[in-house]
Amino acid sequence: MITTADRVAELGTVLGIWAHPDDEAYLSGGLMALARAHGQRVVCVTATRGERGTSDPQTWPPDRLADERTGELAHCLGILGVREHRFLNYRDGECADVDAEVAIARLAGIVDEVRPDTVLTFGPDGITGHSDHRTVSAWTSAAVERAATPHTRLLHAAVPARHARRWAGVDAELGVYEPGYPLVVEQDRLSIDLALPPVVAARKVRALAAQTTQTAGLIEALGRERYTAWVSEESYLEAERAPLVPA
């Protein structure tokens, strides 16, 4: 189990595959920053531009919000030191309607190009239960099986039981999860259970703050110190992959 910053080097080349801008920072901002600090290659893929991610569609119609969030994501990744990013350009909220074979083939092409040692994405639950998250998880699993080496690790973002207990009130108040979520994982099942060092947690918060349309209200509501504590852990579960077959 990876529990310390120095052991992030064990992940090698990292490919993160996510649904919306900010997913990558919330779930792997610290891991990406640490990997880049170790000199590792990090590539981030985002399925949509998050154009429906607002409670104020009058101020932020989809085209305008898509443009804004595109710039915010570039700023965020720059803070984390990530220089390689790809959009799939699917519509926010409509990933389940995409031809799955086309999406899987596109991701398999990226996997084949990048040759990652580690792929980070959502588990089948999508963390929050969001349909786009769950769909991206399914695409990624299929793409990894199709194009990755047998030794590539597929890791699913997870919510440890202790984190769910500590932050249940905040999560409910903010409406983070859909009904029935999160599906929590006990610590002994995790492959990564990382409490970010303070300097890395602060950098992650700066990166998240760059995605202003999504985080400004949350940071103001919680206060920066509490918000930092809320996002300062990153945890992953080893996904099951097809077993290696002896030659």
Number of C-alpha atoms within 10 A of each C-alpha: 14 17 16 13 17 12 15 22 18 13 18 17 20 25 26 24 26 26 31 25 28 25 18 25 23 18 26 22 29 31 27 27 26 22 26 20 15 16 12 18 19 24 20 20 21 23 23 23 25 26 23 19 20 15 8 9 13 8 10 17 14 19 12 12 20 21 13 18 23 18 14 22 24 18 19 27 24 15 19 24 16 20 14 14 16 12 17 14 11 18 20 18 18 12 21 13 11 12 9 16 12 11 20 21 17 15 25 22 17 20 22 16 11 16 17 26 20 20 25 26 32 29 25 17 20 26 23 19 19 16 16 22 26 22 22 27 23 19 21 27 24 20 22 24 16 17 19 24 14 15 11 20 20 26 23 27 23 28 25 23 14 13 14 16 11 11 13 14 11 13 15 11 9 11 11 16 16 12 9 8 15 21 16 15 18 11 18 10 13 22 18 24 21 21 18 22 15 12 10 19 20 19 19 28 26 16 26 29 21 23 22 17 15 18 16 13 12 14 18 10 12 13 11 15 11 12 16 19 16 16 21 22 22 21 24 28 24 17 17 11 15 8 7 8 6 4 3
